[in-house]
Amino acid sequence: MPDVFICDIVNNERLSESVYALTASCPGIAEIAYAGQFVSIKCGEERLLRRPVSICRKNDEELKFVFEVKGEGTSWLSRRMPGQSLDILGPLGNGFRVPDGNIVVVGGGIGAPPLLFAAETSKGSVTAVLGFRDSGKVILRNEFESACESVYITTDDGSGGIQGTVTVPLFELLGNCGYDAVLACGPRAMLSAVADICGQRGVPCQVSLEERMGCGVGACVVCACATVIDGAPGMSRVCKDGPVFDARSIIWQ
């Protein structure tokens, strides 16, 4: 069950121009959190709404969060220092069901961090396909290379790795090798394309949706998305029913 914890900051480092990696000591959450879940962090006393942040990795006592500065709340979070504390609600949501077999994790931009947690959780072979706008936006490459058998980097402008989107290497990978599942997180257009490729190749696909959230616990319904429920169109709450869904249950259009 989620709960509120006061957690001490261990480290907060800048990974790129606008992306930070914050590590906090929070054994109460670390003990039960699993890949694909997230937390909701109170970012200053004057801000009513918490900020949802995915869990990038964990050990027995610590959690690592990788987030992008997009507004006042995340800007405040980027300035926190070791020794200061955070008010954290978690763990929240339903995460990935990581199979024991061989998997591909597909991350787009800031969607990559929760997939590192999934890769480190897997008992089978993991291949990572990570897409970024340019080489300056690439994050967590060394960490993925340590956790995965193979890592493919794509950039929109070709300044690093393969030029193009994650669908370029993914289409080839799923055609040549046997994989038990694809786990993906990133922009909605990317997830839709990944789901389409997986459908063509007959590979089960789980997607973690990125939606604006208010409460983070399913009460405000700000993050509702269109899904198929019991064979009929319906609405699901990303924060509580997700953020991870079977790709076949999402109504993409």
ABEGO torsion letter per residue (X at the ends): XBBBBBBBBABBBBABAABBBBBBBBAAAAAABBBGBBBBBBBEAABABBBBBBBABBBAABBBBBBBBABAAAAAAAABBBGBBBBBBOBBEBBBBBBABBBBBBBBEAAAAAAAAAAAABABBBBBBBBBABAAABBGAAAAAAABABBBBBBAAGABEBBEBAAAAAAAAAAABBBABBBBBEBAAAAAAAAAAAAAAGBBBBBBBBBBBBAGAGAAGAABBBBBBGGBBBBBBAAAAOABBBAAABBAX
